[in-house]
Amino acid sequence: MSFFDKIFGGKEEQPEQQYIWNKITSEEDLKKAVEQSYSNKIAIFKHSTSCFISKTVLKNFEKEIENINQKADLYYLDLLAHRLLSNKIAEDFGVTHQSPQLIVIENGKAVNNASHQDISISLLA
């Protein structure tokens, strides 16, 4: 951190964190994620990168997940960049689109979902 950053509150240095997300950027990525759900529960986090609430919920969820043994494979969808995929997920799993949203999938079916402040690690149980 530079001298001016220390005085004027520049960028905070973040501790290095293990990257927990698999990105979904194509229908092929989505298909692979759903296939994975037959051997291990998965969760898809649909995130609006321009929304403060979505960013806050994502940060809170990441803090929760780093302190437990991971119970599911985690997938991340930037829904602004991939709106058609977001719509496909909503249609394929019969879950009304929301943002932010966490959808838990097991054996190819949505078994749990939540949005906004209801998103929690407890959904993976």
C-alpha positions in Angstrom: 0.0 0.0 0.0 1.4 3.4 -1.0 2.0 6.3 1.4 -1.0 8.3 -0.1 -3.3 5.2 0.1 -2.5 5.0 3.8 -3.3 8.6 4.4 -6.3 9.0 2.0 -7.8 5.5 2.3 -6.8 4.0 -1.0 -7.3 0.4 -2.0 -7.6 -2.0 0.8 -5.4 -5.1 0.4 -7.5 -8.2 0.5 -6.2 -11.4 1.9 -5.9 -14.1 -0.7 -9.0 -16.3 -0.8 -9.4 -19.6 -2.5 -11.6 -19.0 -5.6 -14.8 -20.9 -4.9 -16.8 -20.2 -8.0 -17.2 -22.0 -11.3 -18.4 -19.6 -13.9 -21.4 -20.2 -16.2 -21.0 -18.3 -19.4 -22.6 -20.7 -22.0 -25.3 -23.3 -22.4 -22.5 -25.9 -22.4 -21.3 -24.6 -19.0 -24.9 -24.9 -17.7 -25.3 -28.4 -19.1 -22.0 -29.5 -17.4 -23.2 -28.0 -14.1 -26.5 -29.8 -14.2 -24.7 -33.1 -15.1 -22.5 -32.5 -12.0 -25.7 -32.3 -9.9 -26.2 -36.0 -10.3 -23.0 -36.8 -8.4 -22.9 -33.7 -6.1 -25.3 -31.0 -5.1 -24.7 -27.7 -6.9 -25.7 -24.2 -6.3 -26.0 -21.4 -8.9 -25.6 -17.8 -7.7 -27.3 -15.4 -10.2 -25.6 -12.0 -9.6 -26.3 -8.6 -11.0 -22.9 -6.9 -11.2 -24.4 -3.4 -11.2 -26.5 -3.9 -8.1 -25.2 -2.9 -4.7 -27.6 -5.2 -2.9 -26.5 -8.2 -5.1 -22.8 -7.3 -4.4 -23.5 -7.2 -0.6 -25.4 -10.5 -0.6 -22.6 -12.2 -2.7 -19.9 -10.9 -0.2 -21.9 -12.1 2.8 -22.5 -15.5 1.2 -18.7 -15.8 0.4 -17.9 -15.0 4.0 -20.3 -17.7 5.2 -19.0 -20.3 2.8 -15.3 -19.8 3.7 -15.8 -21.0 7.2 -17.4 -24.3 6.5 -16.7 -27.5 4.6 -18.2 -27.0 1.2 -21.3 -29.1 0.7 -21.9 -28.3 -2.9 -20.2 -27.2 -6.1 -20.7 -23.5 -6.5 -21.5 -21.8 -9.8 -21.7 -18.1 -10.6 -23.7 -16.4 -13.3 -23.3 -12.8 -14.2 -26.8 -12.3 -15.3 -26.2 -8.9 -17.0 -23.7 -10.4 -19.3 -25.7 -13.6 -19.8 -29.3 -12.7 -19.5 -30.5 -15.4 -21.9 -28.8 -18.1 -19.7 -30.5 -16.6 -16.7 -33.8 -16.8 -18.4 -33.1 -20.4 -19.4 -32.2 -21.4 -15.8 -35.5 -19.8 -14.6 -37.5 -21.7 -17.3 -35.6 -25.1 -17.0 -35.9 -25.2 -13.2 -39.3 -23.6 -12.8 -37.9 -20.9 -10.6 -39.1 -17.3 -10.9 -36.1 -15.0 -11.9 -34.8 -12.8 -9.1 -31.5 -11.1 -8.5 -29.5 -11.9 -6.5 -30.6 -15.5 -6.4 -29.2 -18.8 -5.2 -30.7 -22.0 -6.8 -29.7 -25.4 -5.4 -29.8 -28.3 -7.8 -29.7 -32.0 -7.0 -30.2 -34.8 -9.6 -31.0 -32.2 -12.3 -33.9 -30.6 -10.3 -34.1 -27.4 -8.3 -34.5 -28.5 -4.6 -34.1 -25.1 -3.0 -33.8 -21.4 -3.9 -33.8 -18.0 -2.3 -33.2 -14.4 -3.2 -31.8 -11.3 -1.6 -31.3 -11.4 2.2 -32.7 -15.0 2.4 -29.6 -16.4 0.6 -27.7 -18.4 3.1 -25.4 -21.4 3.4 -28.2 -23.2 5.1 -29.9 -23.7 1.7 -27.2 -26.2 0.9 -28.2 -28.5 3.7 
